[in-house]
Amino acid sequence: MDYECLRNCYIGERLWKEGRVYTLPVDMEKHPKNFRPVGQAPEPEVPQSVPEPKEKETNPLVCKVCNRECKSDLGLISHNRVHKKQEVSNGSS
């Protein structure tokens, strides 16, 4: 059976050229991206869907003093110690 080569490709040790018609052996693997039977209409391209942009999630772990975002509860607790040290040093001066 005759097949049209859809793109330049190496199969085995041979280069198959795009646009040419070849009589291929029955036992040869014919990938649909590489070969199409002569006379068969090309398959329509399926449009790829674009994913919807995700809304930015608000982080509940935000410092109430300086609005710094932290990744974990422990990070927020550790960060809040900085503000406590500043209050002590500002209060004693």
C-alpha positions in Angstrom: 0.0 0.0 0.0 1.2 3.5 -0.8 1.8 6.0 2.0 2.6 9.7 2.0 5.4 10.9 4.3 4.2 13.7 6.5 7.6 14.9 7.8 11.3 14.2 7.3 12.1 11.3 9.6 14.6 8.5 10.1 13.0 5.0 10.5 15.5 2.3 10.7 18.6 3.5 8.9 16.7 5.3 6.1 15.6 8.9 5.7 12.0 9.3 4.6 11.4 12.7 2.9 8.3 14.8 3.6 5.7 15.0 0.8 7.0 11.9 -1.1 4.9 8.8 -1.7 6.4 5.4 -0.7 5.3 1.8 -1.0 6.0 0.6 2.6 6.4 -3.0 3.8 3.4 -4.5 5.6 5.5 -5.3 8.7 6.9 -1.8 9.0 5.6 0.4 11.9 3.7 3.4 10.4 3.2 6.1 13.0 0.4 8.6 12.1 2.7 11.5 12.7 5.0 10.2 10.0 2.9 8.4 7.4 -0.7 8.6 6.0 -2.2 6.3 3.4 -2.5 8.0 0.0 -5.9 9.4 -0.7 -6.9 9.7 3.0 -7.9 13.2 4.0 -5.6 14.8 6.6 -7.0 14.8 10.1 -8.2 18.2 11.3 -6.0 19.8 14.0 -7.5 19.8 17.4 -7.2 23.3 19.0 -5.4 23.1 22.3 -7.3 24.7 25.1 -5.7 27.5 27.1 -5.9 27.0 30.8 -7.8 29.7 32.7 -5.6 32.0 34.8 -5.9 31.1 38.5 -6.7 33.8 40.9 -4.0 34.6 43.4 -4.8 32.9 46.6 -4.6 35.1 49.7 -2.1 33.9 52.3 -3.6 33.8 55.8 -0.1 33.8 57.3 0.5 37.6 57.1 2.2 39.6 59.8 -0.2 42.2 61.3 2.6 44.7 61.9 4.5 44.8 58.6 2.3 42.7 56.2 5.1 40.2 55.5 3.8 36.8 54.2 5.1 33.7 55.8 4.9 30.1 54.4 4.1 28.4 57.7 2.7 29.0 61.1 6.1 28.4 62.7 7.6 31.0 60.3 5.0 33.6 61.3 5.6 32.9 65.0 9.3 33.3 64.5 8.9 36.5 62.5 6.6 38.0 65.2 9.5 37.7 67.7 11.4 40.4 65.7 8.6 42.9 66.4 8.5 42.0 70.2 12.3 42.7 70.3 11.8 46.0 68.6 9.1 47.0 71.1 11.3 46.1 74.1 14.3 48.0 72.7 12.1 51.1 71.8 10.3 51.0 75.2 13.5 51.0 77.3 15.2 53.9 75.4 
